[in-house]
Amino acid sequence: NMLMALDSNNYKPATANYYLGEIAYYQKKYDLAITHFKKSASLHDKASYMPTLLLHTAISFEKTKNNNSAKQFYDVIISNYPDSDAAKIARKNLQSIK
């Protein structure tokens, strides 16, 4: 897998992990997605894709029945990116798990 090779060679590891997380997320492998998203965020927390990364992390936590973590991530999105599309979705999703 090219993305895994890029990650292992330290070529833009934050971006590579984000895309690996997205692949896992869309394959419904939520635990794996969370792992990649956490690694990406720890390497580059100001990336342009951060609202999506945080949203997909929150949804992944919700899908794995970890509602407390999901709520925390939704709150971070709303606080840090209040006008984003991700924040709109976060507000809606928060209502369903309160």
Contacts in CASP RR format, 6 or more apart in sequence:
PFRMAT RR
TARGET T0000
AUTHOR 0000-0000-0000
METHOD contacts of the structure
MODEL  1
NMLMALDSNNYKPATANYYLGEIAYYQKKYDLAITHFKKSASLHDKASYM
PTLLLHTAISFEKTKNNNSAKQFYDVIISNYPDSDAAKIARKNLQSIK
3 16 0 8 1.000
3 19 0 8 1.000
3 20 0 8 1.000
3 23 0 8 1.000
4 16 0 8 1.000
4 20 0 8 1.000
6 12 0 8 1.000
6 13 0 8 1.000
6 16 0 8 1.000
7 13 0 8 1.000
7 16 0 8 1.000
7 17 0 8 1.000
7 20 0 8 1.000
13 39 0 8 1.000
13 40 0 8 1.000
13 43 0 8 1.000
14 39 0 8 1.000
14 40 0 8 1.000
14 41 0 8 1.000
14 43 0 8 1.000
14 44 0 8 1.000
14 47 0 8 1.000
15 40 0 8 1.000
15 44 0 8 1.000
15 47 0 8 1.000
15 49 0 8 1.000
16 40 0 8 1.000
17 36 0 8 1.000
17 37 0 8 1.000
17 39 0 8 1.000
17 40 0 8 1.000
17 43 0 8 1.000
18 36 0 8 1.000
18 37 0 8 1.000
18 40 0 8 1.000
18 47 0 8 1.000
18 49 0 8 1.000
18 53 0 8 1.000
20 36 0 8 1.000
21 32 0 8 1.000
21 33 0 8 1.000
21 35 0 8 1.000
21 36 0 8 1.000
21 37 0 8 1.000
21 40 0 8 1.000
21 56 0 8 1.000
22 33 0 8 1.000
22 56 0 8 1.000
24 30 0 8 1.000
24 32 0 8 1.000
24 33 0 8 1.000
24 36 0 8 1.000
25 33 0 8 1.000
25 56 0 8 1.000
25 59 0 8 1.000
25 60 0 8 1.000
28 63 0 8 1.000
30 60 0 8 1.000
30 61 0 8 1.000
30 63 0 8 1.000
30 64 0 8 1.000
31 60 0 8 1.000
31 64 0 8 1.000
33 56 0 8 1.000
33 57 0 8 1.000
33 60 0 8 1.000
34 57 0 8 1.000
34 60 0 8 1.000
34 61 0 8 1.000
34 64 0 8 1.000
37 53 0 8 1.000
37 56 0 8 1.000
37 57 0 8 1.000
37 60 0 8 1.000
38 57 0 8 1.000
40 47 0 8 1.000
40 53 0 8 1.000
41 50 0 8 1.000
41 53 0 8 1.000
41 54 0 8 1.000
41 57 0 8 1.000
47 53 0 8 1.000
50 81 0 8 1.000
51 77 0 8 1.000
51 80 0 8 1.000
51 81 0 8 1.000
51 84 0 8 1.000
51 85 0 8 1.000
51 86 0 8 1.000
51 87 0 8 1.000
52 86 0 8 1.000
54 73 0 8 1.000
54 76 0 8 1.000
54 77 0 8 1.000
54 80 0 8 1.000
54 81 0 8 1.000
54 86 0 8 1.000
55 73 0 8 1.000
55 77 0 8 1.000
55 86 0 8 1.000
55 89 0 8 1.000
55 90 0 8 1.000
57 73 0 8 1.000
58 69 0 8 1.000
58 70 0 8 1.000
58 71 0 8 1.000
58 73 0 8 1.000
58 74 0 8 1.000
58 77 0 8 1.000
58 90 0 8 1.000
58 93 0 8 1.000
59 70 0 8 1.000
59 93 0 8 1.000
61 67 0 8 1.000
61 69 0 8 1.000
61 70 0 8 1.000
61 73 0 8 1.000
62 70 0 8 1.000
62 93 0 8 1.000
62 97 0 8 1.000
67 97 0 8 1.000
70 93 0 8 1.000
70 97 0 8 1.000
71 94 0 8 1.000
71 97 0 8 1.000
71 98 0 8 1.000
73 90 0 8 1.000
74 90 0 8 1.000
74 91 0 8 1.000
74 93 0 8 1.000
74 94 0 8 1.000
75 90 0 8 1.000
75 94 0 8 1.000
77 84 0 8 1.000
77 86 0 8 1.000
77 87 0 8 1.000
77 90 0 8 1.000
78 87 0 8 1.000
78 90 0 8 1.000
78 91 0 8 1.000
78 94 0 8 1.000
81 87 0 8 1.000
END
